[in-house]
Amino acid sequence: MDDNLLTVEPIVSTLNFIKGCISWKDAFVIVGGNIVMFMPFGFLGWIFPKLNILKSLLFTVVSAITIVEALQYFSRLGIFEVDDIILNTFGVFLGFLIKKNIEKRFENL
């Protein structure tokens, strides 16, 4: 089996991974981890005001994640997975929503 893979079938490869997992708990930890691990990046607007706009934040993050995935592939130290890009971006989006909710609550005080 080739160790250096390029998986560009969104969601299909993750579903196949979940089917092959030892347990649902393991699958949840790995897939959920891809989301939760990137939620703090949704708060980057507090540090970099230009990233307070969702469009700018998502463009920056998707670009960075894609570069990291490509580096994994070309360095042969990992697998390029479109699912990782989707799940990581979803995590950033959730973090952004939480940040906006926090700002809205403090705005009303």
N, CA, C and O atoms as a DFTB+ gen file, in Angstrom:
436 C
 N C O
     1  1       0.840      -1.196       0.000
     2  2       0.000       0.000       0.000
     3  2       0.878       1.250       0.000
     4  3       1.905       1.291       0.678
     5  1       0.484       2.238      -0.739
     6  2       1.229       3.491      -0.846
     7  2       1.001       4.337       0.401
     8  3      -0.142       4.626       0.755
     9  1       2.071       4.730       1.062
    10  2       1.959       5.542       2.276
    11  2       1.621       6.988       1.985
    12  3       1.102       7.689       2.854
    13  1       1.899       7.436       0.805
    14  2       1.707       8.836       0.439
    15  2       0.477       8.950      -0.453
    16  3       0.556       8.776      -1.669
    17  1      -0.658       9.245       0.170
    18  2      -1.915       9.245      -0.563
    19  2      -2.443      10.645      -0.786
    20  3      -2.098      11.590      -0.076
    21  1      -3.285      10.749      -1.790
    22  2      -3.999      11.976      -2.088
    23  2      -5.467      11.597      -2.160
    24  3      -5.905      11.003      -3.146
    25  1      -6.244      11.937      -1.116
    26  2      -7.661      11.584      -1.112
    27  2      -8.479      12.838      -1.362
    28  3      -8.476      13.777      -0.566
    29  1      -9.175      12.828      -2.481
    30  2      -9.957      13.999      -2.867
    31  2     -11.446      13.679      -2.981
    32  3     -12.197      14.412      -3.625
    33  1     -11.866      12.585      -2.357
    34  2     -13.280      12.234      -2.327
    35  2     -13.849      12.759      -1.009
    36  3     -13.814      12.057       0.001
    37  1     -14.369      13.981      -1.010
    38  2     -14.873      14.531       0.242
    39  2     -15.914      13.624       0.881
    40  3     -16.774      13.064       0.202
    41  1     -15.821      13.492       2.161
    42  2     -16.732      12.762       3.018
    43  2     -16.633      11.245       2.830
    44  3     -16.711      10.515       3.818
    45  1     -16.467      10.745       1.610
    46  2     -16.411       9.306       1.369
    47  2     -15.262       8.668       2.135
    48  3     -15.440       7.630       2.772
    49  1     -14.088       9.279       2.077
    50  2     -12.942       8.704       2.776
    51  2     -13.141       8.736       4.290
    52  3     -12.706       7.821       4.989
    53  1     -13.790       9.773       4.799
    54  2     -14.061       9.833       6.247
    55  2     -15.079       8.772       6.635
    56  3     -14.925       8.120       7.668
    57  1     -16.114       8.588       5.828
    58  2     -17.106       7.546       6.127
    59  2     -16.469       6.162       6.082
    60  3     -16.774       5.314       6.921
    61  1     -15.593       5.926       5.119
    62  2     -14.879       4.647       5.060
    63  2     -13.980       4.467       6.278
    64  3     -13.861       3.364       6.812
    65  1     -13.346       5.557       6.714
    66  2     -12.509       5.503       7.905
    67  2     -13.347       5.135       9.123
    68  3     -12.943       4.293       9.925
    69  1     -14.518       5.766       9.263
    70  2     -15.388       5.497      10.409
    71  2     -15.833       4.038      10.405
    72  3     -15.876       3.404      11.459
    73  1     -16.166       3.497       9.231
    74  2     -16.572       2.092       9.131
    75  2     -15.455       1.166       9.587
    76  3     -15.712       0.132      10.203
    77  1     -14.213       1.537       9.283
    78  2     -13.079       0.694       9.621
    79  2     -12.513       0.932      11.007
    80  3     -11.563       0.259      11.407
    81  1     -13.073       1.871      11.746
    82  2     -12.568       2.197      13.081
    83  2     -12.867       1.066      14.063
    84  3     -13.797       0.279      13.890
    85  1     -12.045       1.025      15.086
    86  2     -12.233       0.030      16.135
    87  2     -13.553       0.283      16.867
    88  3     -14.285      -0.656      17.181
    89  1     -13.845       1.529      17.130
    90  2     -15.080       1.868      17.840
    91  2     -15.581       3.235      17.389
    92  3     -14.842       4.028      16.805
    93  1     -16.859       3.487      17.676
    94  2     -17.448       4.788      17.367
    95  2     -16.772       5.877      18.176
    96  3     -16.643       7.014      17.721
    97  1     -16.339       5.524      19.385
    98  2     -15.657       6.501      20.238
    99  2     -14.373       6.979      19.561
   100  3     -14.089       8.177      19.539
   101  1     -13.602       6.046      19.012
   102  2     -12.364       6.415      18.314
   103  2     -12.656       7.316      17.118
   104  3     -11.968       8.311      16.890
   105  1     -13.685       6.951      16.362
   106  2     -14.061       7.750      15.190
   107  2     -14.488       9.143      15.610
   108  3     -14.106      10.128      14.979
   109  1     -15.283       9.232      16.676
   110  2     -15.754      10.532      17.159
   111  2     -14.588      11.397      17.626
   112  3     -14.548      12.596      17.350
   113  1     -13.643      10.789      18.330
   114  2     -12.485      11.540      18.833
   115  2     -11.650      12.074      17.676
   116  3     -11.203      13.220      17.717
   117  1     -11.435      11.271      16.658
   118  2     -10.588      11.697      15.544
   119  2     -11.298      12.726      14.664
   120  3     -10.728      13.769      14.346
   121  1     -12.536      12.436      14.273
   122  2     -13.270      13.370      13.410
   123  2     -13.626      14.635      14.191
   124  3     -13.455      15.746      13.691
   125  1     -14.120      14.463      15.413
   126  2     -14.445      15.618      16.261
   127  2     -13.203      16.427      16.601
   128  3     -13.259      17.653      16.706
   129  1     -12.093      15.741      16.770
   130  2     -10.837      16.425      17.066
   131  2     -10.420      17.357      15.947
   132  3      -9.888      18.437      16.202
   133  1     -10.658      16.946      14.703
   134  2     -10.346      17.798      13.551
   135  2     -11.155      19.088      13.590
   136  3     -10.693      20.125      13.112
   137  1     -12.348      19.032      14.151
   138  2     -13.198      20.218      14.243
   139  2     -12.802      21.055      15.458
   140  3     -12.527      22.248      15.333
   141  1     -12.775      20.427      16.625
   142  2     -12.512      21.147      17.883
   143  2     -11.120      21.779      17.892
   144  3     -10.938      22.882      18.409
   145  1     -10.155      21.090      17.328
   146  2      -8.772      21.576      17.327
   147  2      -8.632      22.923      16.600
   148  3      -7.732      23.704      16.910
   149  1      -9.518      23.191      15.639
   150  2      -9.409      24.418      14.856
   151  2     -10.367      25.518      15.297
   152  3     -10.334      26.617      14.744
   153  1     -11.217      25.246      16.278
   154  2     -12.155      26.267      16.752
   155  2     -11.462      27.527      17.274
   156  3     -11.963      28.625      17.032
   157  1     -10.331      27.418      17.979
   158  2      -9.656      28.643      18.450
   159  2      -9.257      29.602      17.327
   160  3      -9.139      30.804      17.563
   161  1      -9.048      29.096      16.124
   162  2      -8.688      29.970      15.005
   163  2      -9.826      30.910      14.626
   164  3      -9.599      31.925      13.969
   165  1     -11.046      30.580      15.035
   166  2     -12.182      31.460      14.800
   167  2     -12.092      32.753      15.596
   168  3     -12.792      33.722      15.300
   169  1     -11.228      32.766      16.608
   170  2     -11.047      33.932      17.466
   171  2      -9.909      34.837      17.001
   172  3      -9.583      35.811      17.680
   173  1      -9.302      34.533      15.860
   174  2      -8.170      35.322      15.365
   175  2      -8.526      36.784      15.109
   176  3      -7.638      37.637      15.091
   177  1      -9.793      37.083      14.913
   178  2     -10.222      38.466      14.690
   179  2      -9.930      39.365      15.870
   180  3      -9.808      40.579      15.705
   181  1      -9.814      38.796      17.060
   182  2      -9.472      39.597      18.243
   183  2      -8.013      40.047      18.191
   184  3      -7.652      41.070      18.774
   185  1      -7.191      39.291      17.502
   186  2      -5.766      39.623      17.402
   187  2      -5.477      40.380      16.108
   188  3      -4.725      41.355      16.096
   189  1      -6.085      39.915      15.025
   190  2      -5.893      40.516      13.707
   191  2      -7.237      41.045      13.212
   192  3      -8.047      40.272      12.700
   193  1      -7.488      42.339      13.351
   194  2      -8.806      42.906      13.006
   195  2      -9.294      42.600      11.588
   196  3     -10.502      42.525      11.366
   197  1      -8.397      42.423      10.638
   198  2      -8.834      42.096       9.276
   199  2      -9.531      40.741       9.212
   200  3     -10.317      40.487       8.300
   201  1      -9.245      39.873      10.181
   202  2      -9.855      38.546      10.205
   203  2     -11.167      38.535      10.986
   204  3     -11.707      37.470      11.284
   205  1     -11.677      39.720      11.316
   206  2     -12.984      39.843      11.959
   207  2     -14.108      39.634      10.954
   208  3     -15.265      39.461      11.340
   209  1     -13.775      39.648       9.676
   210  2     -14.736      39.422       8.603
   211  2     -14.649      37.940       8.229
   212  3     -13.570      37.426       7.937
   213  1     -15.788      37.270       8.241
   214  2     -15.812      35.822       8.013
   215  2     -15.151      35.433       6.690
   216  3     -14.399      34.461       6.638
   217  1     -15.424      36.174       5.640
   218  2     -14.870      35.862       4.319
   219  2     -13.337      35.888       4.347
   220  3     -12.688      34.990       3.811
   221  1     -12.767      36.914       4.968
   222  2     -11.300      37.029       5.065
   223  2     -10.720      35.904       5.915
   224  3      -9.694      35.314       5.576
   225  1     -11.393      35.619       7.022
   226  2     -10.923      34.558       7.918
   227  2     -10.922      33.215       7.202
   228  3      -9.924      32.495       7.236
   229  1     -12.031      32.875       6.554
   230  2     -12.119      31.576       5.886
   231  2     -11.136      31.467       4.722
   232  3     -10.544      30.408       4.514
   233  1     -10.955      32.546       3.961
   234  2      -9.982      32.515       2.865
   235  2      -8.577      32.250       3.411
   236  3      -7.840      31.427       2.869
   237  1      -8.217      32.951       4.481
   238  2      -6.887      32.795       5.086
   239  2      -6.692      31.386       5.629
   240  3      -5.658      30.758       5.401
   241  1      -7.692      30.900       6.343
   242  2      -7.571      29.584       6.982
   243  2      -7.569      28.458       5.949
   244  3      -6.762      27.533       6.047
   245  1      -8.458      28.525       4.968
   246  2      -8.483      27.478       3.937
   247  2      -7.162      27.465       3.174
   248  3      -6.647      26.395       2.847
   249  1      -6.616      28.632       2.892
   250  2      -5.316      28.702       2.221
   251  2      -4.231      28.042       3.063
   252  3      -3.442      27.246       2.553
   253  1      -4.190      28.371       4.343
   254  2      -3.164      27.816       5.236
   255  2      -3.320      26.307       5.390
   256  3      -2.331      25.575       5.344
   257  1      -4.544      25.840       5.570
   258  2      -4.773      24.400       5.725
   259  2      -4.384      23.659       4.448
   260  3      -3.784      22.586       4.511
   261  1      -4.718      24.221       3.302
   262  2      -4.374      23.588       2.025
   263  2      -2.860      23.509       1.852
   264  3      -2.342      22.510       1.353
   265  1      -2.158      24.551       2.260
   266  2      -0.689      24.531       2.182
   267  2      -0.127      23.447       3.091
   268  3       0.779      22.714       2.694
   269  1      -0.656      23.339       4.303
   270  2      -0.185      22.303       5.238
   271  2      -0.464      20.913       4.671
   272  3       0.396      20.034       4.729
   273  1      -1.659      20.711       4.125
   274  2      -2.000      19.412       3.528
   275  2      -1.067      19.102       2.356
   276  3      -0.615      17.966       2.209
   277  1      -0.777      20.095       1.529
   278  2       0.125      19.890       0.395
   279  2       1.538      19.565       0.880
   280  3       2.209      18.706       0.308
   281  1       1.986      20.241       1.921
   282  2       3.311      19.949       2.488
   283  2       3.378      18.516       3.014
   284  3       4.394      17.838       2.861
   285  1       2.289      18.062       3.632
   286  2       2.255      16.669       4.101
   287  2       2.422      15.717       2.921
   288  3       3.163      14.738       3.000
   289  1       1.735      16.011       1.843
   290  2       1.797      15.142       0.671
   291  2       3.183      15.151       0.027
   292  3       3.775      14.100      -0.213
   293  1       3.690      16.356      -0.248
   294  2       4.963      16.448      -0.971
   295  2       6.167      16.050      -0.125
   296  3       7.182      15.610      -0.665
   297  1       6.068      16.197       1.179
   298  2       7.173      15.776       2.048
   299  2       7.084      14.295       2.387
   300  3       7.978      13.740       3.026
   301  1       6.006      13.666       1.955
   302  2       5.753      12.248       2.229
   303  2       5.660      11.958       3.725
   304  3       5.979      10.854       4.167
   305  1       5.224      12.947       4.502
   306  2       5.055      12.774       5.945
   307  2       3.587      12.646       6.335
   308  3       3.254      12.607       7.520
   309  1       2.729      12.584       5.351
   310  2       1.310      12.478       5.651
   311  2       0.488      12.316       4.401
   312  3       1.008      12.047       3.319
   313  1      -0.805      12.484       4.570
   314  2      -1.773      12.292       3.494
   315  2      -2.493      13.602       3.236
   316  3      -2.871      14.294       4.181
   317  1      -2.688      13.954       1.975
   318  2      -3.489      15.115       1.602
   319  2      -4.937      14.666       1.589
   320  3      -5.324      13.830       0.772
   321  1      -5.748      15.222       2.500
   322  2      -7.159      14.849       2.575
   323  2      -8.041      16.082       2.495
   324  3      -7.911      17.013       3.289
   325  1      -8.933      16.069       1.528
   326  2      -9.885      17.161       1.388
   327  2     -10.798      17.211       2.617
   328  3     -11.219      18.287       3.042
   329  1     -11.098      16.039       3.182
   330  2     -11.934      15.998       4.390
   331  2     -11.330      16.802       5.529
   332  3     -12.049      17.474       6.269
   333  1     -10.008      16.736       5.670
   334  2      -9.350      17.526       6.718
   335  2      -9.589      19.016       6.489
   336  3      -9.856      19.758       7.434
   337  1      -9.494      19.443       5.254
   338  2      -9.724      20.860       4.936
   339  2     -11.160      21.245       5.301
   340  3     -11.393      22.301       5.888
   341  1     -12.117      20.386       4.951
   342  2     -13.520      20.675       5.242
   343  2     -13.775      20.696       6.742
   344  3     -14.388      21.635       7.250
   345  1     -13.310      19.667       7.464
   346  2     -13.554      19.588       8.907
   347  2     -12.842      20.705       9.662
   348  3     -13.412      21.291      10.582
   349  1     -11.602      21.004       9.280
   350  2     -10.859      22.088       9.942
   351  2     -11.536      23.427       9.704
   352  3     -11.641      24.243      10.620
   353  1     -11.994      23.656       8.485
   354  2     -12.683      24.906       8.159
   355  2     -13.986      25.016       8.938
   356  3     -14.338      26.097       9.410
   357  1     -14.698      23.915       9.074
   358  2     -15.935      23.911       9.867
   359  2     -15.633      24.270      11.320
   360  3     -16.403      24.990      11.955
   361  1     -14.515      23.770      11.848
   362  2     -14.103      24.114      13.209
   363  2     -13.840      25.605      13.354
   364  3     -14.248      26.215      14.343
   365  1     -13.163      26.195      12.377
   366  2     -12.903      27.642      12.399
   367  2     -14.220      28.409      12.347
   368  3     -14.401      29.390      13.068
   369  1     -15.130      27.964      11.499
   370  2     -16.440      28.612      11.383
   371  2     -17.194      28.557      12.714
   372  3     -17.773      29.558      13.135
   373  1     -17.193      27.394      13.383
   374  2     -17.850      27.293      14.689
   375  2     -17.197      28.223      15.711
   376  3     -17.889      28.874      16.494
   377  1     -15.876      28.282      15.702
   378  2     -15.168      29.197      16.597
   379  2     -15.548      30.643      16.329
   380  3     -15.717      31.428      17.262
   381  1     -15.683      30.998      15.057
   382  2     -16.087      32.350      14.672
   383  2     -17.493      32.656      15.195
   384  3     -17.742      33.749      15.703
   385  1     -18.407      31.696      15.072
   386  2     -19.770      31.894      15.580
   387  2     -19.786      32.075      17.096
   388  3     -20.529      32.906      17.618
   389  1     -18.976      31.303      17.793
   390  2     -18.872      31.437      19.251
   391  2     -18.314      32.806      19.614
   392  3     -18.803      33.456      20.538
   393  1     -17.285      33.244      18.882
   394  2     -16.689      34.568      19.124
   395  2     -17.732      35.662      18.938
   396  3     -17.848      36.563      19.769
   397  1     -18.488      35.583      17.851
   398  2     -19.530      36.592      17.590
   399  2     -20.595      36.575      18.681
   400  3     -21.095      37.629      19.075
   401  1     -20.943      35.398      19.169
   402  2     -21.928      35.274      20.241
   403  2     -21.402      35.907      21.524
   404  3     -22.148      36.594      22.222
   405  1     -20.144      35.689      21.841
   406  2     -19.514      36.290      23.029
   407  2     -19.517      37.813      22.887
   408  3     -19.864      38.527      23.828
   409  1     -19.131      38.303      21.715
   410  2     -19.100      39.751      21.498
   411  2     -20.500      40.349      21.642
   412  3     -20.663      41.434      22.200
   413  1     -21.483      39.653      21.149
   414  2     -22.874      40.150      21.225
   415  2     -23.341      40.217      22.679
   416  3     -24.018      41.170      23.065
   417  1     -22.990      39.230      23.477
   418  2     -23.395      39.212      24.887
   419  2     -22.720      40.359      25.667
   420  3     -23.354      41.009      26.498
   421  1     -21.441      40.595      25.391
   422  2     -20.737      41.673      26.105
   423  2     -21.131      43.056      25.583
   424  3     -21.003      44.054      26.291
   425  1     -21.603      43.105      24.361
   426  2     -22.039      44.360      23.774
   427  2     -23.294      44.869      24.494
   428  3     -23.501      46.077      24.605
   429  1     -24.106      43.970      24.967
   430  2     -25.352      44.321      25.630
   431  2     -25.169      44.646      27.110
   432  3     -26.139      45.029      27.764
   433  1     -23.988      44.512      27.651
   434  2     -23.773      44.801      29.073
   435  2     -23.610      46.276      29.338
   436  3     -23.422      46.680      30.485
